């Protein structure tokens, strides 16, 4: 079960993101409040629109009502962000993967919060990814993952929450073997893929992996 969540961050290239959404074989498309504006601009009809709806244009609400899109409206004053509510719904729908789009750009606090949500999603046993026109962002927690790409792609690895212990990097210009990465040092910035995929392993801790497209 793979779910796409459209957020209200920056999307500058609608054609690029629209192609990912329409060819991504998503079982559900969920809009987090103002993400519905992006969906409308890409001629995408989502399955759900969730939030307090304070960022969705009224004509778009009417349009999606006519398309029988399911709305889940919540109070403006609440403990969860609209995106958290989308993640909770995705969990109830038995998601195995969640891809967040429109998660970056705009307000820096929103961007940091959305990147941190990768940890929140992974702790639920779901594999998350942030996708933009320029980046793909992954998380690894006490595990090994493979990132597909092209030779020359830029890969950055950053610990989150705390130090990341036992980091091993393969098929990258600067490999590591069982290295303890400090949370306070950007050692993993701007590595380079030497093959069409690279392997990244962390024995203990959590790392964010950013592939620049």
C-alpha positions in Angstrom: 0.0 0.0 0.0 1.6 3.2 -1.2 0.2 6.7 -0.4 1.1 10.1 -1.6 0.5 13.1 0.7 0.5 16.5 -0.9 1.4 19.4 1.4 1.2 23.1 1.2 4.9 23.8 0.7 6.6 25.0 -2.5 6.0 23.2 -5.8 7.6 25.2 -8.6 7.5 22.6 -11.4 4.0 21.2 -11.5 4.7 19.1 -14.6 7.5 17.3 -12.8 5.5 16.6 -9.6 2.4 15.7 -11.6 4.3 13.1 -13.6 5.6 11.5 -10.3 2.1 11.5 -8.8 0.3 10.1 -11.9 2.9 7.4 -12.7 3.6 6.5 -9.1 1.0 3.7 -8.7 -0.3 5.3 -5.5 -3.2 3.5 -3.8 -4.4 6.8 -2.3 -3.7 10.5 -2.7 -4.3 12.6 0.4 -4.1 16.4 0.5 -3.0 18.2 3.7 -5.1 21.3 3.7 -3.6 23.7 1.2 -2.0 20.8 -0.7 -5.4 20.7 -2.4 -4.5 23.9 -4.2 -1.5 22.1 -5.7 -3.6 19.1 -6.6 -6.1 21.3 -8.4 -3.3 23.1 -10.3 -2.1 19.7 -11.5 -5.6 18.4 -12.4 -5.3 15.7 -9.7 -8.4 14.4 -7.9 -7.3 13.2 -4.5 -9.1 10.6 -2.4 -9.0 12.8 0.8 -8.5 16.4 1.8 -7.7 16.8 5.5 -7.2 19.7 7.8 -8.9 22.9 9.1 -9.3 24.0 5.4 -8.1 27.5 6.1 -5.6 27.4 3.3 -7.8 25.9 0.5 -9.5 28.2 -1.9 -13.3 28.1 -1.7 -13.7 27.4 -5.4 -11.4 24.4 -5.0 -13.4 23.1 -2.1 -16.6 23.3 -4.3 -14.9 21.6 -7.2 -13.7 18.7 -5.1 -17.0 18.4 -3.5 -18.5 17.9 -6.9 -15.9 15.2 -7.5 -17.0 13.4 -4.4 -13.6 13.8 -2.7 -13.8 12.9 1.0 -13.2 15.8 3.3 -12.1 15.4 6.9 -12.4 18.9 8.6 -10.7 19.6 11.9 -10.6 22.6 14.2 -7.9 25.2 13.7 -6.8 24.8 17.3 -5.6 21.3 17.7 -2.6 19.4 18.9 -1.7 17.8 15.6 -0.6 19.4 12.4 -2.7 18.8 9.3 0.1 16.6 7.9 0.2 14.5 11.1 -3.6 13.9 10.6 -2.8 12.7 7.0 -0.2 10.3 8.3 -2.6 8.9 10.9 -5.1 8.3 8.2 -2.5 6.7 6.0 -1.6 4.4 8.9 -5.3 3.4 9.3 -5.3 2.7 5.5 -2.5 0.2 6.1 0.2 2.2 4.3 3.6 0.5 3.8 5.1 3.5 2.0 4.3 7.3 2.3 5.7 9.9 -0.1 5.4 13.5 0.9 5.4 16.2 -1.8 5.2 19.9 -1.3 6.9 19.4 2.0 9.9 21.8 1.5 10.4 25.5 0.8 8.5 28.5 2.2 8.7 28.7 6.0 11.8 27.1 7.4 10.0 25.9 10.5 7.5 24.0 8.3 10.4 22.5 6.3 12.3 21.3 9.4 9.0 19.9 10.9 8.3 18.0 7.7 11.8 16.5 7.5 11.4 15.4 11.2 8.1 13.8 10.3 10.2 11.1 8.4 11.2 9.8 11.9 7.6 9.9 13.1 6.5 7.9 10.1 9.3 5.4 10.2 8.6 4.7 13.9 5.1 3.6 12.8 6.8 0.9 10.7 6.1 2.8 7.4 8.8 3.7 4.9 8.7 7.4 4.1 10.3 9.7 1.5 10.1 13.4 0.7 10.1 14.2 -3.0 10.7 17.6 -4.6 11.9 18.8 -7.9 15.5 19.0 -6.5 15.7 16.4 -3.7 14.7 13.0 -2.5 15.0 12.7 1.3 15.0 9.3 3.1 15.6 8.1 6.6 17.4 5.0 7.9 17.0 3.8 11.5 19.1 0.9 12.7 19.1 -0.6 9.2 20.7 -0.7 5.8 19.0 0.8 2.8 19.8 1.1 -0.9 19.4 4.4 -2.8 19.0 4.2 -6.6 20.3 7.0 -8.8 22.9 7.9 -11.3 26.7 8.1 -11.2 27.6 11.6 -10.0 24.4 12.2 -8.0 25.1 14.1 -4.8 24.3 12.3 -1.5 24.4 13.9 1.9 24.0 11.9 5.1 23.1 13.6 8.4 22.5 12.1 11.8 19.3 13.2 13.5 18.3 13.1 17.2 21.8 12.0 18.3 25.0 10.5 17.1 24.7 7.7 14.5 26.9 4.7 15.3 28.3 2.1 12.9 27.7 4.0 9.7 28.9 2.2 6.5 28.7 3.8 3.1 29.3 1.8 -0.1 29.4 2.9 -3.8 30.1 6.5 -2.8 33.2 8.6 -3.5 33.9 8.9 0.2 33.1 5.5 1.8 32.9 4.7 5.4 33.1 1.5 7.4 31.5 1.2 10.8 32.0 4.9 11.5 30.4 6.8 14.4 29.0 10.0 12.9 28.6 12.9 15.4 25.2 14.7 15.4 27.1 18.1 15.6 29.4 17.6 12.6 28.3 17.7 8.9 30.8 15.1 7.9 28.4 13.4 5.5 27.6 16.5 3.3 28.1 16.3 -0.5 29.2 12.7 -1.1 29.0 11.4 -4.7 27.5 8.2 -6.1 30.0 6.0 -8.0 27.4 3.6 -9.2 23.7 3.5 -10.1 22.9 2.7 -6.5 24.6 3.1 -3.1 24.3 1.3 0.2 23.9 3.1 3.5 23.9 1.3 6.8 23.5 2.6 10.4 23.8 0.1 13.2 22.5 2.4 15.9 20.7 5.7 15.5 18.9 7.6 12.8 20.2 9.3 9.7 18.6 11.5 7.0 19.8 10.8 3.5 19.4 13.6 0.9 19.8 12.8 -2.8 20.1 15.9 -4.9 18.5 15.4 -8.3 
